[in-house]
Amino acid sequence: MSIVFSGQAGQGLQTLEAILTRMFKRSGYNVFSYSEYMSRIRGGNNSTQVRISSRRVFCYTRRIDIFVPLHQDAMERFHDRITPETVILGERSFIDKRYLDGHHPVLEVPINDLAREAGGPVYANTIVLGILAGLFYVDKGLMDDEIRMILSGLGEERLQKNLAAAATGYERSKGLLKPGQASVSIERTDEVKHEILTDGINVVGLGGLAGGCTFVSAYPMSPSTGVLVFFTKKAEGSGVVVEQAEDEISAINMAIGSWYAGGRGLVTTSGGGYALMVEALSLAGCIESPLVIHLGQRPGPATGLPTRTEQADLNFALYSGHGEFPRVILAPGTHEQGFSLMRHAFYLADKYQVPVFVLTDQYFLERRYNIPDINLDTVYDQRFVIKTDRDYRRYALTGSGVSPRGIPGFGEGRVRVDSDEHTEDGFITESFSVRTDMVNKRLRKLDGLRKEAIAPELFGPGDYRNLVVCWGSSLHAVQEGLDMLGRADDTAILHFSQVYPLHPSASDFLEKAHRKIIVESNATSQFARLIRSETGIVFDDKILKFSGLPLMPEDICESLSDMLEKKETTHGRV
């Protein structure tokens, strides 16, 4: 079941989403939720989708089974998604007149009157919560427990009013379905009750803690702010130092300073904030400082759509910074990868002394679903700092390109770093031969990084004819879309969670396919261009979406259906 709530900013949709998803998960349902919202504090039109299923669900979908309007004009943006099968639930005055013609299933509930009786309009969401709890056979005691947990900070009087409002909605649900009308019947699973319900923000943050992060600096910018808030909440218990800097320039230089002093620093930002960090990225490249950058993508250029999603900063992360120096770009597609890749980023940064990007996006960070567990046994405890002696040379030439890294005060040696080109001892130089040696030394790190690159993951038959390639957060939409299409016998998915450097196996997977299709949330197919520049392989078709909304399974299914049925090459755009 796909339920969509449409309301205004400030109406409490996020609270409704939080209680519902926890309540449904604890009842044994698999859940998924995602909110799309305008860039404003109040007003406008926001929506939240909650999916409830007997099987695991991981992505936003076009389909709406139950639509709940919470204010006038709440349905205006959804006419293309509301079908004759969509049940519309709510206050009559909020339902568009075109759906009151008797040809659409409508469950009218006088939510405004019930809310006033409960204590005011603020209790409308809680009444809706109670109605849905009743329709989906949620235990009332469980519902009350979740309300108490989420709303405990409101004070006892308001908490009791919310509990009473939810009880009113719960009772109302019993009379909504007419005799003979289909009721909600979704299989429950006991195992789901004990699973983790989390979002991308939390798994990225937990991965940072597991990677040994000790310092976080940032200037708030959506959608990356949630990661900063995560570490702020965990700072006291984990020992991580968190600094909200005066700007992004200060933030990234602080993180570099933390690595120089022996810490393990992270900056979290978005495209516009990262634009201010680029000069310091080159500093990290020149002084060979480890650095981890979490870059939460959103649509640009400039302010763009600050609360929407896109995968358009790949080129920015890959080519930013003056001069030539190695880097790594990771792009998780699942919650589990969000944890493991963030943890892995600290390992790679520390071992190879390079900047490592973890590229997420607004959709990845804010979507929520249940997973069985996170493997905390794979926490990295490796450190690559050496104790220096008197003859220590910070930039000693080595076959791997990785020089021994010391920190001031740990040993007898002096740890000299300089943003000018330098000798092995760290002194400024203008020697052309030393310059050539140092550039080659830094670039040799790519050999080791390629050996440790994460291979793309294949989903589907090994003897595929068609190969659908995706990266980052698009994985789940592609999986469900292909499942809808029913081409599992000849079509496979290749997902990249490391987009640079590419794993050597990428060429083998791609060359084997008769038809290659790439899926990206950007306008110019940035990853396809990267693959072509690295392998020479060109894609036959592209599915590109850059409206600001996430890729949906229906986008994939419809586009693939057209592409795979046509004999001639086409370029599909969603």
Secondary structure, 3 states (H helix, E strand, C coil): CEEEEEEEECCCHHHHHHHHHHHHHHCCCEEEEEEECCCCCCEEEEEEEEEEECCCCCCCCCCCCEEEECCCCCCHHHCCCCCCCCEEEECHHHCCHHHCCCCCCEEECCHHHHHHHHCCHHHHHHHHHHHHHHHCCCCHHHHHHHHHHHHHHHCHHHHHHHHHHHHHHHHHHCCCCCCCCCCCCCCCCHHHHCCEEEEHHHHHHHHHHHCCCCEEEECCCCCCHHHHHHHHHHHHHHCCEEEECCCHHHHHHHHHHHHHCCCCEEEEECHHHHHCCHHHHHHHHHHCCCEEEEEEECCCCCCCCCCCCCCCCHHHHHHCCCCCCCCEEECCCCHHHHHHHHHHHHHHHHHHCCEEEEEEEHHHHHCEEEECCCCHHHCCCCCCECCECCCCCCCCCCCCCCCCECCCCCECCCCCCCCCCECCCCCECCCHHHHHHHHHHHHCHHHHHHHCCCCCEEECCCCCCEEEEEEHHHHHHHHHHHHHHCCCCCEEEEEECEEECCCCHHHHHHHHCCEEEEEECCCCCHHHHHHHHHHCCCCCEEEECCCCCCCCHHHHHHHHHHHHHCCCCCCCEC
